Amino acid sequence: MKFTSRIERMEPSATTAMASKARLKKEQGYPVISFSTGEPDYASPKPALEYAKKAMDDGHTHYTSTSGINELKQAVADYYRSHFGLSYPVSEVVIGTGAKQLLYEALGCIVEEGKEVIVIAPAWVSYVEQIRLFDGTPVIVNTEKTDFVPTIEAVNEKVSSNTAAIIINSPNNPTGVIYTADFLKDLAHLAMDKDLLIINDEIYERLVYGNNRYCQILQAAPEAREHVININGASKSYAMTGWRLGFALGPKELMEKIVSFQSHLTSNTSTISQWAALGALKEAQPDVEWMRQNFERRRHLILGLLDEMPLISYTPPEGAFYVFVNIKKCLGMKFKNRKITDDMAFCEIVLDSKNIALVPGTAFLMPGFFRIAYSVSEKDIVEGMSRLKEFLEELEN
């Protein structure tokens, strides 16, 4: 069988691959603790379950419109009005099978061979592969020298006559960094000047800690409304990863194209998931805040434990539930005669020897780091960090 060059050049998801390796070891009886998957360990909120059950009992088990049920689209629009002061009619809201599908569809509407999309690194593993699936070219802005905070100058240097879009993700996966209002305003004006689309992935916007504040790009620059599509969903803040429910809000012409695209992919999102998300948006806001507070405690715990370890460093995360850890001092060292050649080898050796699963920074376009997700229990954080510290202390030159 002959496969297309498109599929042959695609790299599998590193987060999924590491989670699968960890799961296999656990099934074999090893005491594995996985910090690899960005998934809350909490159950979905009770209102989501109640709305889903009522939907089934009421017979809501058939097709809906491709863009989603009006009740949910209105709830999404209401959420953006109450949280960000943004006004979107339901005709500019689309419900998708997870935020990932909506990101894919947005790219599919504007990317083709010869087109470029700017990606700010480190970045979530699927952006680059989705761009390539449409024969586009990802253009990377490296933020390592500015503590993962992008500058408008660095972005502007990457813009060309072939640029179609810029993807932003704040709070960021994997760093937890939150982009500033000044940067977002400058970026919005750049998009307006160059007629670019900003794909604003704000799936972690509710998970912000301490004195940090999340700035929605259209709060910083409301005049850029026709150049921004906002991608969000129920997976992270509402602990509803398995329901596969995302939503997008953007300019009418683009949203109509996305609906047409989606009609040929999945038709509508699962009807039951849509009703569950409606319950979450309408009645689970206290649950979201409760989970956020617990993540904040876990953040404090894991940063304190990381501070006690040799050889590593990190930029304190402001949001999401990840820490992006610098392990460049470990490269070239050995663990029981196994040489740590790069971040991928580091993660493999840690999993083999200490039964903890991490994700290499290479997966996020940033070699020499690993990502750790603290969306696990405090007990697992304490035990896992104890093992990691032990590993680091056993390294030799």
Phi, psi and omega in degrees: 000134180257128181256159180288155176297330179301313184280331181291327181272355181284132177267135177294156180298123181291326179294317179293319180297315180293321178297322179294318178298317180295319181296319180296316179298321180295320177296334178277001175102003179280147182278065187281137170244121185257122173250024191266331187258132178279074184222122176302143180270009179272156173287155176299148183301149182304318179300326177297316180294319182294317179293323178295316180296316180297322178299318178293317180296328181273002176083020178277068186235025183241179178304148167244181172297153183303323184280351177115168180287144183299325181300317181287318179299321178293321178297321177296314179299319178296321179298314181291331176289315184285326184271326187236354183071023181259138183251114176234128171287161182298337178292346179249021177239132177231134176263133182231171179278074184088156177298330182300318179296319182292324173300315180298316182291321178299316177296321181296337180279343187229351185249134173209181181304131180097345179270149181241148175231127180278129180238129181269117184261146004290150187219156177304143193298334188271344182303306185298316182293323177295319177300315181294329179298337176260017179065022175272174181243118174285135179243119193263132171255113182273127184248013185300321185284350179243032179056037176069012176262115183288153174246150181294329179296317181294322178291314183300326179298334184269351181286134177225180178293346180264356183292129178253328187202165172231129177261129174237151182216104182217130351305145193272141167254112028250002192270337186079004180290143176250128181286145185281158178297322180297315179297316182296321178295315178297320180295318179298318179292325174299315179298320178294316182296322185260003182056055180250160173260132171261120175265106188261098179274103184241040184297338181256017190296339179273347185259082183230141192233160177063221180270007181285152179227141177271133176250119175284135188301327180278349166286323179286327184212075181301337181292348183264016187307321183283358181244011184229132166244128180263127179247127183213187180174183185264353191297309191274302185292330184255006179053048183235041184303318184286344179284340180053071183225115177236166175215151182226146178227131182192185182298144190306314183300317179292317183295326176296320178294321179296320178298316178299317178300310184296329181298336179263354180260299186230359195057231181272161171291152179318124182302316182295321177297323179297315179293324177298317179295325176300315177300320180295312182295323185278326192229359186251017179299323175298325178295320179299315181292322177299315179294319179301317179297321178293320176297324179296320176296318179295321177301312179300318181295310186290325178293322176297320180288321177296326180297339182272359187262147176278161166075349186244164174208167180200159171265122184304126180288142180262339181204191185060206176217050180227155166235133180255112193254131179276121181240025184297332177291342180275340185293132184094345178279172183234147170240106180051053176072005173261120185277136178271096184278330181199183183293330178292318176297320178305309183294323179294318181291321177298317179294317180295320190264326185241000177058042171234136185255124178234169178244126182295146180296335177306325179297337181254019179070025183218083179298154177091012180225170163221154176256136176238129180262122178263032175271041180231175184292156177298325178300314179292324177298313181297313182291316181296319180289330174297317178293320180296318178298318178300317179299312182297322181289340181268356179290146180228153178285000000 
